[in-house]
Amino acid sequence: MTLGVVMLVHNRFERAAEMVRLWADAGCPVVVHVDSNVEAQVYDGFVKTLDDLPDVRFSKRYRCEWGTWAMVAATQDAVALLLEDFAEATHVYLASGACLPLRPVAELCTYLDRHPDTDFIESATTADVPWTVGGLDRERFTLRFPFPWKKRRLLFDRFVRLQQAVGFKRRIPEGLVPHMGSQWWCLTRQTLEAILGDPRRGLYDRYFKRVWIPDESYFQTLVRLHARRIESRSLTLSKFDFQGKPHIFFDDHRELLSRTNCFVARKIWPQASLLYRSFPRAPDPALAAAEPRTGSVDRLFSHAVDRRTLGRPGLYMQSRFPTQNRQNGFAAAPYAVLHGLDAVIPDFKTWLTRQTGATVHGRLFGKDRAHFADDSTIYRGALSDSARLRDYNPQMFLTNLIWNARDTHHCFQFGPEDHQKITTTLADDTMASIWVISGAWSVALYQSGWSASDIRTEAARLQRIEDKFLQTLRSSHARARINIMTLADFVEAPMEVLQAIIDDIAGHRGTALTDVPQMVDLTGLPSFLQDLKNQGMHPFLTGDITTQQVDQTPKSRRRKPYIVSGK
């Protein structure tokens, strides 16, 4: 196979020229698009520096404003030129001048050779992911956006509000289901030829010309009509902050990037000389077949976003001055909320009771009834297990339960399947200790035996509910002791997490684990999650779960004690 590269360039031409040579030296034909905003003298100099490369072409230039159709038009013309001039190209990789290959290009070509009919492009419906920033998700496909957001922001906002006020909605072309995802993809020749040669292309192009940020939705939508097999992920590592702006990788990210095994990273700081010297790394037969892993990067940047948006306790500064909430706690005694543990450990309630001596309830806020620790219909203080009575005032239900048995430490299970009206109370209560394994709902769906296509809607519903709960926990008003981890984080070190929960509940009475609980067999879960992505539903709350992690997860009780620490 032969990999062709389309590169979009608008500045930093010295680095862009380095990247063009890197791809070309690896045997990849390259077509470069240079923004027409670039002065002719600069453009001519850039072209001249690459004159000696026979397999490099320059496509028709467009003036590319962020979020406008010109980005797609530039990509279309560049792809068409590459397919016409280089008949041997079987795949096309879309990159930018700020992209840096982390692994040898030969390893990327070998990887694509193992997946000859697969299109690698992040493609998910707006209902399944909370990626959109700025309040426009579905509306970006039903309103018109004739004004550039960056340069004419006032006109952009007023025109959007006018359309919303009059109830204007564009008609989506029949047969199209709008999808979104990363701009950076790798598609097969067959798929690109089908997209560019589609008899209805004129209709689709006219429609997407008035879509907001079409470069993140045009190919992501049309690939669903023409691809034979889609892997809903990008082979380019790119991260975005809470404002939707791309994170920039610097020299001190070298070790982090080397651990990801990703093929390409974006966006690299032009002065990051150490990165440009270190990557792409030297060929290593032991790593040649390694699958890309973004879990460590996801966790690091997630913590960075939390630090940026929430600050640090006790830190006062002019840009973030906290408002103190002076309530002493909603409940009369400490209690623990365990979110997702019972999905991974079937007998978790019995096991935790034996380990801590606490009163461990089931789903207190289950849709059917309140599942008390002793499974009775009436609990201490004449509390009924009736869901209707409980949901009349769930806050007072929890208050009464803990008050009437405040001589013991209460724990209860919680999840996105339960009644959610209590979530704000839990987050604001200083007496609450909340342990969350996000994405644990996927385990029950995986065990159901249904295919990903059959349960995609249910998975998206549970993820939306859980994501809203996590947003509540991460609110600046939340005062509970909150511990959030993805399912991938838990699978990677389950015993450490369980030991921490026991220490939190039992306090000084907590001891090292001597009884390892039996966990659910997660052998096929990574494939199930990838199938969900391929169906257009992105299970981002589960984290990056790999087959290696699942294989190392304890599935049965061990005879010898598992000592986590010297406590």
N, C-alpha and C positions, 0 to 999 in steps of 0.2 A: 504494500500500500504506500501511497505518497500523501503526505500531509501538506496542504496549502494553508497559508496564513494571510488573513486580512488584518492590517494594522491601521488604527485610527490615530492620527497624530495632530496635535495643535500647538505644542510648545516643547521646550527642552530637546532640541533637535540633536544635540550631541549624544545624549543617552538613547534617543530613538534610533539614531544611526547604528549605535552599538547593537541594539536589539534586532534590527533588520539583518545585520551581518551575522548575528548569532543564529537566527533562524535559517538564513540562506546557507551558511557554512554546514548546517546539519542536513542539507539537501531539500529544504522546503522552499517552494516558490512563494514569493511574497508580493502582495499588492498593497500599496500604501495609499491612504487617503489623507491629504493635508487640508486642514480647514482653510477656506478661502479668506478668512480674516487675517491670515498670515501674509505679511508683505511679500511682494513678488521677488525682491532681492534675497530675502531669507529663504524663500521656497526654492529659488534657482540654486542657491548654494547647497541646500540640503540634497537636491536631486543630483548635483554634480559629485558630491561625496560618495554616491552610490552607483556611479556610472559603470564601475568595473564589474558589477554583479549582473550576470546575464538573465537571471530568473527573477528580477525585481521589476515591477511595473508600478506606475502611478495612475490612479483613477481620476475621473472627473471630480473637480473640487466643489464643495458646497459650503455655504456659510452656516455653521452648526451652532445654533443657540440651544442651551440646555432645555430639555423637555419638549423639543419641537420635532417635527417630521424630518427635518434635514438629516438628522442622525441616521434614520432608517434609510433614506434615499441614498446617502453616501455608502452605507453598507451594501445596499442592493447593487449599486453600480460596481463596487469593488468586487463583490462576489461574482457577478456576471462576467467581469473581465477575467478573473482568475479561472473560472470554469471554461471560458472560451479559449484562453491562451495555453492552459496547462491541462490537457486531456487526461494526463496520468493522475491528477489529484483525486483521491477517493474521499478525503475528508477536508473540511475547511474549519480552521480555528480562528475565532475572532478575538483579537487582542488590541491593546493600546500601546502607545509609546512608553507608558509607565508600568507595563507588565514585565516581569522578570521570570524566566524559567528557573525553577528550583532544582529540577532533576534533568539529566541529559535528555535532549530531544529524542534521541533514539529510544529511550524507555517509554516516552509518550507514544511514539509510533508503534512500538511493540504492543503497548496496552490497547491502542485502537485496533491493531491487527487482530487481537483476541476478541474484539467486539465489532466486527465488520459492518453489521447492520444496525448499530445502536447510535442514537442521537443523544448527546449529552447536553441537556439544556434544562435549567430550572424553570418549571412550568406548573403553576398552581393557581387555582381560582381565588378571587378576592375574598370569598366567604371562608376560605380555609386558613388564611394567614393574616396576621396583624402587621404586615410590613409597611403599609402605606403610612406616610407621614404628611400631615397637613389637612387631615379631615376628609380627603377625597379618596374613596376606594371604588365602589361601583359607579359613582358619578363621573369618574374620569372617562368612562366609556359611554355615558349617556348625555353629557353636556358638550358644548363646543369650547375650544381653547385657542382662539386666534391670536392671543397676545402672549409674548414670552414672559414667563414668571419672574425671571431674574431682573430683566431690564425695564419691564413695564408692570411692576407688581400692583400698583394701584388700579390700573385698568383691568388687569387679570382678576383681582378680587372683586371689583364692582361688577364685572360682566358675569362672574360665577354667581354672585348674590342675585343679580337680575334674573338669570335663568331659573334659579331656585324659587324666586318669588312668584314668577309667572307659571311655574310648573312645567318648564320646557324639558323634553326628553328626546334624545335622538333614538332612532330605531337601529338596533344592532342587526347587521346582515344575517339573514336566515342561515342557520347551520353553524354559526360561530358561537363558541362559548369563551368569553374573554378569560385569558390566563395571564399571569404576571410572573416575573422572575428576573434573575440577574441578566444583564445585557451581554455577558461574556459567555459564549457557547462554543460547542464543537459539533457540527452537523455533517452528515454524509452528503456526498454529491447527489445521490438520488433524491433525498429530501429537499435540498436546495433547488434542484432543477424543477421539482414538482411545485415548490412555492413560487418560484419566479415565472414558471410557465403555466400557472393555474389560469384557466379560462376566465375566472372571476377576479383575477388580480386587480384589474382596474377598479372594480367595486370595492374591494378590500382596501386598496391604497387610498381611495377617496375617503373612506370611513376613518381610517387610522390617521389621516392628516389632521383631523380635529380631535384626536385623543390626546390626553395629557401624558407626557413621557412615553411616547409610542415605542421607543427603543427597548423598553422593558416589557412590552406586551405584544408587539407585532409578530416576531418570529415565535415567541412563546405561545401565541394563540394558534397561528397557522400550522405549526409543527404538529399539532394535535390532529389536523386533517390529513396529513401526508406521511408521517413517520411510520416506519414498520415496528420500531421498538424504541421507547423513550426511557432514558435514565434521568429522572427529574433531579438533576444536580449539575452544578458547573464544575469543570475541571480546573477553573481558576479560583484561587482563594482570594476573596474580597470581603471585607467587613465594613459595616456601616454603624455610625453612632446613633444616638437617640433622636437626632435632628435629620437623619437620612443622609448625612454627609459621609463620604468614604474615609475610613481610617487610613492613615499613612504609616507604612512600615519604615523603621529607622534601623541604624546599625545594631542597636541593642536588642533587636528582635531576631538576630541571626539564629540563636539556638532554638528559639520557639519555632521559627520557620523550618528549620532542619528536621524537627520532630514530626512535622505534619505529613511528610511524604507526599505533599501536593505537587502537581506538575508545574503550575504557574502561580505567581502571587501578584496581586495588585492592591494597593497603589504604592510604589516604591519612591521614597524621597530621592530626588536627583543627586543630592550630595551624600547619599549613603554608600560611600565608596567601598566599605567593608562588605556590604551585601553584594555589590556588583563584582567584587573579587572572589567572593565565596561561592556564588551560584552562577550557573548551574553546578551542582556538586559533581565530583568525579564519578565515573561509572563504578558501581559496586554490585557484583553478582548477587550478594546476599540481600540487597535491597531492590533489585531490578523488578521483582514481581510484587512489591509492597503496594497495598491499597492506600489511597489518600485517607488521612485521618485528621479531622478538624476539631475534634473534641477539646483538646487542650487550648486551642486558640479561642474557641467559643466560650469556654469557661473564663479565660483571662479577660477577654473583652467584655463579657457580661459583668464581671466584677468592676471593670473600669467604668462602665456605664452607671452602675450603682454608686460608685464613688463620686462620679461627676454629678449625678442628679440628686443624690441623697446626702452627700457630704459624710463627715465622720463625727461620731458623738463627741461633744465637748469642744468642737472646733467652731470658733466664731470669726467671721470675716465679712467684709463689706458686701460681698456678692451673694452670701447665703446666711442670713440671720434667722435662726429657728424660732418658731413660736412654741412656747412650752404649754403642754396640757397638764394641768395640775391635779387631775383626778388620781386617786390612789389605787384604782383597780375596780373592775366591775364585779368580780366574784369574791367570795369570802375566803377562799383558800386557793393555793396553786393547783393547776390542773394541766393536763397535756392533751393536745389535739394531734392525732396521728393520721396523716393524710397519705394514703397509698400503700401503707405497710401491709395491710391485710390482703392486698391484691398480689403481692409478691410472696408472702408467707401465709399460706392458707390457715394454719393453726396459730396465728400470731397472738390472738387474744389469750388463749390458754397458756402459751409460752411466756408471755410478758407477765401474766399474773404469777406464775411460778417463780419467775426471776426476781420480781420486785415486791410482791405482796400488795401491790396497789389494786384498787378497784378498777378493773378494765372493762369498760362497756363496749358493745358493738357499735353499730351505726345509730347513734342517738337521734340523728336527724334524717333517718331513712325515709323514703317516700311512703312506705307502707305503715311503719310504726316506729316507736322509739325502742331500740334493742338494749335493754338494761343488762347489767353485768350478770345478774342471776336469771335473766330471761323471763322475768315475771311481768305480769300485766300492770301491777301496781307497785311502785317503788316507795322508798322511805319518804315521808311527808305527803303521802297520798297522791303521788304523782302518777298520772295515767300514762300508758304507752300509746294513747290515741294520737295519731298524727294531726288530726284536726284540732284537738285541744292544744297540742304543743305549738302548732304553727299560728295559732291566734296571737301568741306573744312569745316567740322563741327565746328572747333575751331573758324574760322572767322565768321561763321553764329551766334554763340553764342555771340561773341564779338560785332558784329554789332547790334544784338537785344538789348543788354543791353546798349550800347552807345546811341542808338537813342531814348531810353526811360529811361535814367538814372535818371530821376526825380522821379521814382517810384521804389518800391522794387519788384523784379521779383521772382516768384516761378514757378517751373515746375515739373511735374510728370516724373518718370523714372522707368525702370524695365528691367528684363532680356529679355523681348520680343522686346526691342527697339534696335536701332543702337548703337553699343558699342564703336565706334571709339573715342568717346568724353571722355571716362572714365578717361584716364590719365590726360587730361586737367582739369577735375573737381577736381581730387584728388590733383593736384599741385597748384590750384588757391587759394590764400589766401582770396579772396573775396567770396568764396563759403562756404555755410553752408549746410552740407549734412546730411540728416536724413534717416536712412536705417532700414526697418523692414525686416530682412532676412527671407526667406521662405514664404513670403506673396503670391507668385505665386501659392502656394498649394491651396489657397482659391478658385481661379477661376477653377482649376482642380476639386476640390471637388464639386463645384456648377454645373459643366458640366453634372453631372449625370452618367458619364462613370465609369466603374469599375476600380479598381487600376491596374489590369492586362492589361487593354486596354491603359492606359495612362502612364504606367511606363516609357517608353522610353522618352516621352515628359517631364515628371517630372525630369528625370535624365539630360536631355538637359538643361532645365531651371536652374537646380541647378548648373551645371557646369559653365554656363555663370555667374550666380550670385556669385559663389565662386571666380571666376577670378576677378570680380569687387571688391569684398571684399579684396582680396589680394592686389589689386592696392591701395585701400584706406588705408590699413595697412602698405604700403610700407614706408620705412624711408624717401622717397622723398615727401610724401604727406604733404601738408601744409594747406589744407582746414580744417574748423571746422567740425569734423566728429563725428557723433553720431550713433553707430551701436547697434541694439538690435535684438533679435530673435522675431519671432511671438509670442512665449510663453511669453517672457518678456512684450510685448505690451499688450497682452490679460490680463495679471495679473494686470496691472495698466494703462489702456488706457488714463484716464483723466489727469494723471500726465504728460504723454508724450505729449498730445495735448496742455496742458498748457505751457509746455516748448517750444514747437514749436511756439506758439503764442508770447511768451515773446521774443524769438529769432528774429522773423520777425518784430514784432511791436515795440520792444524796450520799452522805457518808456511809450509808449501809450498802452501797453498791459494791459489788465485787467483780473480779474478772470473769468473763464468760466461761462457763463449764458445760453449758448445754446449748449446742448449736441447733437452731431451728431448721426444719426442712423447708427448702425453698422450691418454688415452682420451676419446672424444667423449661428453660427459655431457649432451647437449642435452635428453633426455627424463627425466633423473634426478629433478628436482624433482616432476614429475607422478607418477613411479613411487613416490616416497617418500610423497606425499600419498595415493596409492591404498592403500599399506600402512596408513597411519593410518585410512583409511576402513574397512579390513577389521578394525580392532580391534587392530592391532599398531603400537605407537608406536616408530619408529626414533629414539629420543632421542639416541643416540650420534653420529648423523651431523651434528647441528647444524642450523641453519636455512639450507638451501641454496635460493637463489632463481634464477630464470631469468636475471636480469641477471648474476649471478656466473658462471654456466655459460657465458654468451655471451662473457664476457671472458677465459675460460680459454684459454691457448695450446694449439692442437691440432696444430700442425705446427712443424717446425724453422724458425727464422728465419735469415736470411742474416747479419744484423748481430749483433754481440755484445750481450748483455743485461747492462748494468752495474748491479749492485745497490748497491755501495758503493765507496768509494775505496780499498779494500784492495789 
